[in-house]
């Protein structure tokens, strides 16, 4: 800030002497001889007048007397920079955020303290507890998997007033992404990262070529592979301790299968279970066959390290997603074989199974630092910032067109282009009407576990899962 100095004042220290001559009347000393009567004293002669044409010396310039300067005017009180808090779940998002808060301070001077909380569903219980005690972070990582219950309860701040007041341009954002973070028509989060459900298959080119599947390390070469071709190649690739394909068994992974057959877990309103349909059963039967009938997948075991198995050439295909480009990644695989990440196949319904899944950034409704929190959210959504996040292995692109269509990502990320196509075609996020997705997802993992072990048939598994899952849908809003 420019500070104006006070104007100096100078004092004139007099006019100075002219050097005028003082003619003192000097009386002569009295004589020592016989005194003579004194005559009247004579007047002393008048001083000679100074000729008027004589130059008068100019007064000597005087040095101004030093004056203490006045105190500088105090600057207008600047608003102190605030310290804010932000939270994410543990894992990759936390690792990315630790770097982002450093860059944010370098750019804005605002300190953002990051804290990592357990993964879902424990993450949401922690956020609820912090909100209840008025200690929630100012900025909150909020995935579509659990955020809506918090939107509905007023835990998160509506962002529309901030966007309008700041004249923030949202035209670059993917419309479906913003719509997916709205509740009752109001926006509560920004799409920091997105993917089409899981929706990807990391594949070993060398093993699949030996198994007769003609694919290359160009991800687009996998786009026309069908589920049946995948199974046949998996059967041929399976030998000894090498397996052909490991599917995911959570809600999103099962959705990739059953939705490609035209099925879904529940209706569009999220209130009625729809797993007892031919379409849903068709996708589930395919998974059963992979695990049990053809035995091309290892027996499900929490201790089995799928990333390590793929990196060492023990797994020809692995269910993954956009993040499959980085996990296990080029460093782990090195030059042992050619590989890439393709999209899960289209099914009999003529489509890939998708559900637009978003990792968003929201602001706590109880924050006293809205401006600073909004500054951090905007910073996290900057296109250049997000391109660097993805290139560094962030695992998902922000859902902005300038990020999805970024030339560097198209060239440098081996599967980015095919995933952009899938993201843009993805169906909306699927969730129960009562927002109990975390609970529903956990139940799916538990209720279908015996199916992958071959202990029950598809019909038996669906029969056993129907009531527990419908009971969750029938509960009041979370």
N, C-alpha and C positions, 0 to 999 in steps of 0.2 A: 504494500500500500504506500502511495506517495504521501509524505508528510511535509507541509509547508512550514518553513522557518519564519520566526517573527522578524519584522522589519527593525533593523537597527536604528537607534537614535544617537545622534552625536551632540555633544555639548561644546559650545564655543567658550574657551577659557579666557575671556577678556580681550582687550584690544592691544595690550602691550605698551611700554614707555616710548616716547618719541626721542629720548636722549636729550631733553632740554637742559641748557646750562644754568646752574644755580650760581648767581653772583652774590656771594655773601659780602656785606659791608665790613671790611677789616679795619678797625681803628688802629693807628700807629701807636706804638708804646710811648708812654709819657717820658720826656727827656729827664735826665738826672741833674741838669744845671739848675741855676736859680730859677725858681718858677716864675713864670710870666703870667700875668693875669690871663685867665683863659678867655678866649674869644668864643662867641657863640658857636656851637658845633655846626659844622657845615654838613649839608645833606650829602649823603653818598650819591655818587653819580648813578643815574638810572641805567639799568642794563641796556646794552645796545640792542635795538630791535633786530629780530631775525628777518633778513631780506625775504621779501615775498617771492622772489624768483629763485630762491634756493630750493633745490629738490628736497622734499621731505621723505626720509627713509620709510619704506613700506613696513608695516608691522610684521615682525617675525611670525611665520606661520606657527600656529599652536597645535600641539598633538592632542587629538581628542582624548578626553578622559575616558578610560576603559569603563564600560558599563556591563554589568552582568546580564547576559541574554535572558530574555523571558523564557520560561519553560515551554517546550514544544506542545502544541495542541494535542491532546490525547486522541488517538485514532478511534473511530467508531468501534465499539465492542464487536469482535468477530464471534460468530457462533462456534463454540468449541467442537472439535471433531469428536464424534461419538465412537464408543467401542460397542460392537454388536456381536451377536452369536448366531451361528448357523449349524445345523445338524444334518447328517446323512446317515444311512445305514452303513455298516462296516463293509469292507471289501473294496472293489474297484472305485465306487463312487467316493468313498472316503479318501482313497489315495489321490484321486483327481482333485478333490476339494482342498486338500492340504496345500497343494501347489497353487490353486486358484486364489486362496485368501492372501497369499504372499504377493501375487501380482496385483490383486485388488488394492492392497495397501500402497504399493509402489505407484499406482495410478491415481488414487484418490486421497491417500493419507489416512483413510479410515481403517481401523483395526477390526478385523473379523476373526473371532475365535471359533474354530471348528471343533465339534465334538461328534464322535461316531457312536451310534447306538446299535444294538443287536439287529439282525435281519428280521424280515417279516415272518410271523405276525408279532413277535415280541416288540418290534420297533414301535408299532402303533400303541401298544399298552404303555410304553415309556412316554410317548408324546402326550397321551391322555393324562398321565400322572403329572407331568410337568405343567400342562395347561391348568389342571385342577388346582395346583399350588401356585399358580401365577409365576412360574419359572421357565416357561417354554422359550426356546430360542427365537430370535427375531425372524430368521429365515429357516424354513423347514422343507427338507426333501420330501416330496409327496408323490408316490406312484399311484396310478389309477387303481392298483390293487387294494388300497386301503383308504385313499384320501377322501372319498365321497362321504363317508360317515362323519368326517371332520368338517367338510364343507357344510353339511346339513346341520350340524350342531353349532356352527358359528365359531369353530376353533380357528379357522383360516379367515384372512381378511379378503373382502371383495376387492379385486384389482381394477375394475373398470374406472372408479373415480381417480385413481392414480394415473392411469393411462390417459384419461381425458385431460386431467389437470396438467400433465406433463407434455401433452400433445405428442405422445409416443406413437410412432407409426407401426401398425401391426400387419400391414399389407403383405410383408414378406413371409409371414407365417403360414404354414399349412392349415387351411381352414378346418379340416377334420380334426387336427390336433388341438386347436383352440376350443372347438366344440366339445371335444372329449374331456376338457377340464372345466366345463361349465356345469353349474347346478342351478336349476330353476332359471336358466337363461343368463346367469351371472358368472363371470370368469373368476376363478379362484387360484389358478396356477398357470405357469408358463412352461411349455414343453421342452425342457432341457435335454431330453433324449427320448428316442422312440424306436420301436421295432414292431414287426408284424407278428406279435406273439413270440414264440421261439422261431419257428419257421425256417430253420437252416439245417443243412447236413454238411459237416466237415468230411471230406472224402480223400482217400489215398488213391491217386491216379494210377500208380503202378499196380497195386493190388486189384483194382477194378478192371484194368486193361487185361490182366492175366485171367480174370474171371469172365472175360468176354464183353464187358461193358465199355463201349467206345466213348470215353470222356477224356478231356485234357485239363491242364491247369488253368484254362480259361473258364471262369465260373459259369458263363453263359452256356457252355457245352453240357452242363448238368440240367439246364432248365427244361428240357423235353423228356427227361427220364421219368418213367411211370413207376407207380408203386410195385407193379408186378416185375418190371425189369430190375428194380432195386432188390426185391426179394430173391430173384434168380441169381443175380450177381453175388448177393450176400451168401447164398447157399454154396456157391462155388468157391468163394473166398474163405469160407470157414473150414479150418483144418487144424487139428491139434489145439494149441493155445491161441490160435488166431481166429477172431470172430468177424462176421460179415457186417453187422449193424447193431448198434445199441440205441433204441428209442428212449426218449424221455418219458416219464410216467406221471408228471404233475398235470394240473389242470390245463396249462397252456400247451404242453406237448400233446396231450390227448386231443385237444381241440384241433391241432394241426392235422391229425388223422381223421377224426369223425366229421369235422366241418368240410373236409374235402369230399366226403361222401354225402354231404347235405344235412348232417346232423348237428345238434347242439345240446349242451347240458340242460338248458331251460329255454322257455319261450322268450320272445323279444321284450316282454314286460318284466322278465326276471322273477316271475312268481310261480310258474308251474314247471316242474321237472319234465324233460322230454327225452330221457335216456332210453325209454322202452319203445324205440321206433326202429324200423328196418335200416334207416340211414345211420343212426348212431351205432347200432349193432354191427353194421358192416365195417365201420372204421375200427371198432373195438376188436372185432374178429381178426382183422389184419394184424393188430398188435399182438394178439394172443398167438397167432400163427408164427410170428417172428420169434417170440420167446419160447413157445412150447412145441408147436407142430414141427417147425423147421430147425429150431434150436440154433439159430444164427446169431443170437445175442447171449452174452454171459448172464448167468442167473443174477437177478437184482441183489446187490449187496452194497450197503452203505460204505464199506471199506474199499470197494473197487474204484480205482483211480482211472477214469475214462480218458482223461487228458494224457496221462502217462502211457496208457495202453496205445492210444493213437500215435503218440510221438515215437514210440518204439516199434511201430509197424505191426502191432498185435490187434488192431481194430481197423477194418477197412472203411467203415462209415460210422459217424457219431452224430446223434441229434444235437443241434446247437442253435445258433442264431447269428445275428450280425457280429457278435463278439467272438465267433469262431475264428475270425481272422487273426485274433490275438491270443487265443487260448486253445491249445497249448502254445501256438505261435511259432514264427520262423526260428527263434533262438533255440527252442526245444527240439524242433524237427530238423533244423539245420539242412543239410543236403542229402539226407538219407533217402528221400523219395519226393516225387512231385505231389502237390496237394492243392486244394482250394476249398471254398465253402459255397455250395449251391443251395437252391431253394428246395424246400420239401415239395414232393410231386403234387400235381393236380390229381384229383380223384374222379370217380364216376360222376360227380356233380359238375365237373368241368372247371373246377376252381381249386386253388390252394386253400388250406385251412388257415384262417388268420383271425386275429383280434388285435386291433391297434392298441399297443401297450405303451404307456408313457411314464417316464420318470420326470416328474415336474418339480418346479420350485415355487413354493408358496410363502406367504408372510403371515406370521401369527397375529391374530386379531387383537391380542393384548399388548402388542409392542408399543413402546413410547417413542420409538425411533423409526417412524414410517419412512421418512425421506432417505435415511441411510440404508434401510432394508431394501427399499425399492431400487436404490442405486446399485446394490449388490446383485439383485435379481437381473437388472438390465445388463450389468457387466457379465454375468454368467451366460446371458443369451446372445452376446455379441458374436456375429458370424466368424470373424477371424479367430476369436477365442475358441470357438467350438471346433473349427477345423483343426486347430492344434491339439485339442483334447482328443479328437478321434485318431489323428495321426500318431499320437503318443500311446494309443491303445485304450482309449476311453471306453470303447465297446458299444457306442451307440451315437448316432448323429442327432443334433438338435433338429427339431422339425420346423426348419426355416428353408425356404426354397434356395436361398443363397448358400446354405450349407449342403443341402442334398445335391444341388447341381454344381458344387464347387469343382473346378477343374483339377485341383491337386488331389482331392479325394477320389475322383474318377480315375486318375492315372496311378496314384500311389497305393490305394487300398484295393486289394485283389478282388474283392467281391462287392464293393460299394455300389456299382451300377445296378446289379441285379436286385440288390436289396432295396434300392430306391424305387424300383418298379413295384416291388412287393408292398412297400410301405404306402405308396400312393394308391394301391388297389385294395389295401387292407379294409376289412369290415370293422365297424366301430367296436370299441371295448365292450366286452360282455361281462355283466355282473348281476348278482341278485338285486332285486328291487329294495331289499332291506340293507344293502351295503355290506352284507356279511361275507364278502368274497374271501378274506383270509381264512375264516372258519370253514367255508365251503371247500377251499383248495386243500386245506389240511385233511379234511374228511375224505376227499377223493383219493389222496395218497394212501390213506389207511384202508379204505373200503375195497379198493381194487388190487391191493397187494397180493392177495391169494390167486388172482387171475394170472399174473405174470409168472407165478410159481407152478401153474398147472393144477392147482388144488381145486379149482372150480371152473365151470364152463362160463361162456359169455352170458348166457341166459341166467345162470345161477348168480353170477356176480351182479348183474343188473337187478335181479330180484332182491338180493341182500342189501344193495345200496339204495334202493328206491325210498324206503321210509326214512332212513337217517338223513338223506340229502333233502327230501321234501320238508322234513321237520325244520331244517335250517332255513329253508326259504320261507317257512311259515312264521318264523320268529319275528318279533317287533324289530323296528329299525335299530341298527347298532348305534 
